[in-house]
Amino acid sequence: MIVLKTQARPYANAVFELATEEKKHEIWHKILATLSAVIDNAEVRAILKIRTIEPKDWVTWIQSLKPDLLENKEVGNLLLLLAEKRRLFLLPEIAKLFEAEWRKSKNEKRFTVIAPTKLDKTQSQHFRDFLNKRFACKAEVPFKTDPDMLGGVEVVGEGWRLDYSVKGWLEQLRGQLSG
């Protein structure tokens, strides 16, 4: 949702800046993933709506869930700021934005290749090499199978899709014939 991204971006940028200063991207990634998992819990989401819980109590409770990872001053400050503004629900989006910025800083991009059958190692490596070269990046490429796909492949990136499937080709042909 665009509104969540807009609200979460300043927090994600601030955390990314802090992680860059301290050279602790991996630790902050783990912290944000943990916080995101806590807030994504349906029961926690329901409790977030209760306005009578004090922000400091939220911080204490969340940090107590995984003290070895979450009990430090910076995490406490982030949680307190979000709790005071009633924005703890933004943590999953903050985590996504942080991860995207971290990947961008490492020149990594995430793609998904979807095929009707499992690709062998040679084919998988071909796709990785193609995406690395085409986008001048280090491509992270999970491969998925879709047995309903007639043939071909789909490559899905961050915000775009290349459809080289039989279905996509037929739809394109139908558009040309009817257009």
C-alpha positions in Angstrom: 0.0 0.0 0.0 1.4 3.4 -1.1 0.4 5.2 2.1 2.2 2.7 4.3 5.4 3.1 2.2 5.2 6.9 2.4 4.8 6.8 6.1 7.5 4.1 6.7 10.1 5.6 4.3 11.6 8.2 6.7 11.9 5.6 9.5 13.5 3.1 7.1 15.9 5.7 5.8 16.9 6.7 9.3 17.6 3.1 10.4 19.5 2.5 7.2 21.6 5.6 7.8 22.3 4.4 11.4 23.2 0.9 10.1 25.5 2.4 7.5 27.3 4.6 10.1 27.8 1.6 12.4 28.4 -0.9 9.6 25.7 -3.1 11.1 23.3 -3.7 8.2 23.0 -7.4 8.9 22.2 -6.9 12.5 19.6 -4.3 11.7 18.1 -6.5 9.1 17.6 -9.2 11.7 16.2 -6.7 14.2 13.7 -5.4 11.7 12.7 -8.9 10.5 12.1 -9.9 14.2 10.0 -6.7 14.9 8.1 -7.3 11.6 7.2 -10.8 12.6 6.0 -9.6 16.0 3.8 -6.9 14.5 2.5 -9.2 11.7 1.0 -11.5 14.3 -2.8 -11.2 14.2 -3.2 -11.1 18.0 -0.6 -8.3 18.3 -2.3 -6.4 15.5 -5.5 -6.6 17.5 -3.8 -5.4 20.7 -2.2 -2.5 18.8 -5.6 -0.9 18.5 -5.9 -0.6 22.3 -5.0 3.0 23.0 -4.7 2.7 26.7 -1.4 0.8 26.6 1.4 3.3 27.2 4.2 3.6 24.6 6.9 2.7 27.2 5.0 -0.5 28.0 5.0 -1.5 24.3 8.7 -1.0 24.2 9.4 -3.0 27.3 7.1 -5.9 26.1 8.5 -6.0 22.6 12.1 -5.9 23.8 11.4 -8.7 26.3 10.5 -11.1 23.5 14.0 -11.4 22.3 16.3 -9.5 24.7 19.6 -10.6 23.2 18.6 -8.9 19.9 16.2 -6.2 20.8 17.5 -4.7 24.0 19.7 -1.9 22.9 19.3 1.9 23.1 18.7 2.4 19.3 16.0 -0.3 19.1 14.3 1.1 22.2 14.4 4.6 20.7 12.9 3.4 17.4 10.2 1.5 19.2 9.4 4.4 21.5 9.2 6.8 18.7 6.8 4.5 16.7 4.8 3.7 19.8 4.3 7.4 20.8 3.1 8.2 17.3 0.9 5.0 17.2 2.9 3.7 14.2 4.2 0.3 15.4 2.0 -1.1 12.6 4.6 0.3 10.1 7.4 -2.0 11.2 6.8 -4.6 8.5 6.9 -1.9 5.8 10.0 -0.4 7.4 11.7 -3.8 7.3 10.8 -4.1 3.5 12.1 -0.7 2.7 15.3 -1.2 4.7 16.0 -4.5 2.9 15.4 -2.9 -0.5 17.8 0.0 0.3 20.4 -2.5 1.6 20.1 -4.6 -1.5 20.4 -1.4 -3.6 23.6 -0.4 -1.7 25.1 -3.8 -2.5 24.0 -3.6 -6.1 21.7 -6.6 -5.6 18.3 -7.1 -7.3 15.7 -9.7 -6.6 14.1 -11.5 -9.5 11.7 -14.5 -9.7 11.8 -16.9 -12.6 8.6 -18.9 -13.1 8.6 -21.9 -15.4 6.2 -24.9 -16.0 8.8 -27.4 -14.9 11.9 -27.3 -12.6 14.9 -25.8 -14.4 18.2 -27.7 -14.4 21.4 -26.2 -13.0 22.6 -25.1 -16.5 19.3 -23.3 -17.2 19.2 -21.7 -13.8 22.7 -20.4 -14.2 21.9 -19.1 -17.7 19.1 -17.0 -16.2 21.3 -15.7 -13.4 24.0 -14.8 -15.8 21.5 -13.1 -18.2 20.0 -11.1 -15.4 23.4 -10.1 -13.9 24.5 -8.9 -17.3 21.2 -7.3 -18.4 20.8 -5.3 -15.2 24.5 -4.9 -14.2 23.8 -6.2 -10.8 24.2 -9.2 -8.5 20.9 -11.1 -9.2 19.2 -13.0 -6.4 17.0 -15.4 -8.3 14.5 -17.8 -6.7 13.0 -20.2 -9.2 9.4 -21.3 -9.0 7.3 -23.8 -11.0 3.8 -23.3 -12.2 2.4 -26.5 -13.6 -0.5 -24.6 -15.1 1.9 -22.7 -17.4 1.9 -24.2 -20.9 5.5 -23.3 -21.7 8.0 -20.5 -21.7 9.0 -18.5 -18.7 8.1 -15.4 -16.7 10.7 -13.2 -15.1 9.4 -11.0 -12.3 11.5 -8.1 -11.0 10.9 -5.3 -8.5 8.0 -3.5 -10.1 8.0 -5.2 -13.6 7.4 -8.5 -15.4 8.8 -10.1 -18.6 6.3 -12.6 -19.9 7.9 -15.1 -22.3 5.2 -17.7 -21.7 3.0 -19.3 -24.3 0.0 -17.8 -22.6 1.6 -14.3 -22.8 2.5 -14.8 -26.4 -1.0 -15.9 -27.3 -2.5 -12.9 -25.4 -0.2 -10.5 -27.3 -1.1 -12.2 -30.6 -4.8 -11.8 -29.8 -4.3 -8.1 -29.0 -2.6 -7.6 -32.3 -5.3 -9.4 -34.3 -8.2 -7.6 -32.5 -6.5 -4.2 -32.4 
